[in-house]
Structure formats: C-alpha cells, structure tokens
Amino acid sequence: MKNTEQQNLLFYIDAVSFAALDASLYLDSHPDDAEALRYFHHYNQARKQALKEYSVRFGPLTLDTVQEGCSWKWATQPWPWEMEEC
C-alpha cells in the first residue's frame, strides 16, 4: 500500500520535473534568458534531490538513483504504479 509520504513525494517529483522540463523547452528558444536559466537550475536541482530522497526511502525511480550495494533491487521492488491506492 502506498503511504501518504510516498505519494506526496511522487507528486512533488512530478511537479518539479514538469517545471524543469518546461523551462528547458523555453530555454531552447531563449538561451540567453538568465532568469529562466536560474529557474531551470533551481527546479532541476530540486528534482535531483527529490529523486535521491525517494530512492533512499522507497527505492529508485530512475537508473541513476539506484543505491550502491551488494544486491540488485531494481526489478524486485514494487513499482510506484503497482502499489495500492489508499
């Protein structure tokens, strides 16, 4: 069962990922917009931090957030969409 903290963190990851992607698309056509570049870096960093936190607490969402260890757990944990909703 997906807990509220996990669900909230997934929603947050979705939001900051959208913001970073949206800014990157804007920057494609406005590469010299310093404010947009700061906005992108802020949300991209927030996304990376949230993915790292999720990986530590609930397991990796992306291959670049797989924790080092003595076993490979990427495919053995439940995926976020396989967990029951409350």
Backbone torsions as a table, in degrees:
resi	resn	phi	psi	omega
1	MET	NA	132.4	-179.9
2	LYS	-76.4	126.3	179.8
3	ASN	-85.9	166.5	-175.8
4	THR	-63.1	-39.9	179.5
5	GLU	-63.1	-41.5	179.1
6	GLN	-65.1	-45.2	180.0
7	GLN	-63.2	-42.9	178.3
8	ASN	-63.0	-39.9	178.9
9	LEU	-67.2	-38.6	175.8
10	LEU	-62.7	-42.4	177.0
11	PHE	-62.3	-41.4	178.7
12	TYR	-63.6	-44.1	178.5
13	ILE	-60.1	-42.7	177.1
14	ASP	-59.8	-43.8	-176.9
15	ALA	-66.5	-48.4	-178.4
16	VAL	-71.3	-30.4	175.5
17	SER	-65.8	-42.3	177.4
18	PHE	-61.9	-45.9	-178.9
19	ALA	-60.9	-44.3	-179.9
20	ALA	-66.0	-43.5	179.2
21	LEU	-65.4	-43.2	179.0
22	ASP	-60.6	-43.8	178.5
23	ALA	-64.5	-38.7	179.9
24	SER	-64.6	-36.5	177.3
25	LEU	-66.9	-40.7	176.3
26	TYR	-62.8	-43.2	-178.8
27	LEU	-65.4	-24.1	175.7
28	ASP	-57.7	-35.5	-178.5
29	SER	-104.9	-7.2	179.8
30	HIS	-136.1	60.9	-171.1
31	PRO	-66.3	-15.9	-178.0
32	ASP	-100.9	9.6	179.9
33	ASP	-80.6	100.0	-175.3
34	ALA	-62.8	-38.0	-180.0
35	GLU	-65.8	-41.8	178.5
36	ALA	-65.9	-36.1	178.4
37	LEU	-66.3	-40.6	175.5
38	ARG	-63.1	-42.7	178.2
39	TYR	-58.4	-47.7	179.4
40	PHE	-58.9	-49.8	-177.8
41	HIS	-61.5	-39.3	178.5
42	HIS	-60.1	-51.6	-176.3
43	TYR	-74.8	-29.8	176.3
44	ASN	-67.7	-40.8	176.6
45	GLN	-66.0	-41.1	177.7
46	ALA	-61.3	-39.1	178.5
47	ARG	-64.0	-47.6	180.0
48	LYS	-59.7	-43.7	-179.9
49	GLN	-65.3	-41.6	179.7
50	ALA	-66.3	-40.2	177.1
51	LEU	-63.7	-39.0	177.7
52	LYS	-64.9	-45.7	178.8
53	GLU	-61.2	-43.8	179.7
54	TYR	-60.7	-44.1	-178.6
55	SER	-59.1	-43.6	-179.8
56	VAL	-66.2	-41.9	-173.8
57	ARG	-85.3	-36.6	-171.2
58	PHE	-129.0	-5.7	-177.0
59	GLY	108.9	158.2	-173.9
60	PRO	-70.7	143.2	172.7
61	LEU	-98.3	-25.0	-179.7
62	THR	-131.1	157.4	-178.5
63	LEU	-63.4	-29.6	-179.2
64	ASP	-77.7	-0.6	176.0
65	THR	-113.7	13.3	175.5
66	VAL	-67.2	129.5	-179.7
67	GLN	-76.6	142.6	176.0
68	GLU	-70.4	144.1	-179.8
69	GLY	-179.7	-171.1	-175.7
70	CYS	-96.0	2.4	176.9
71	SER	-141.5	158.8	-178.7
72	TRP	-102.0	111.5	-174.9
73	LYS	-110.5	5.9	-175.2
74	TRP	-53.6	-48.2	-173.9
75	ALA	-98.1	-0.1	-176.1
76	THR	-101.5	-9.0	178.4
77	GLN	-93.7	156.7	175.8
78	PRO	-66.9	137.9	175.6
79	TRP	-76.2	155.7	-177.4
80	PRO	-54.9	-35.7	-178.6
81	TRP	-80.6	-8.2	178.1
82	GLU	-90.5	-8.9	-179.8
83	MET	-84.2	145.7	179.6
84	GLU	-68.8	146.1	173.0
85	GLU	-83.2	149.5	178.9
86	CYS	-74.2	NA	NA
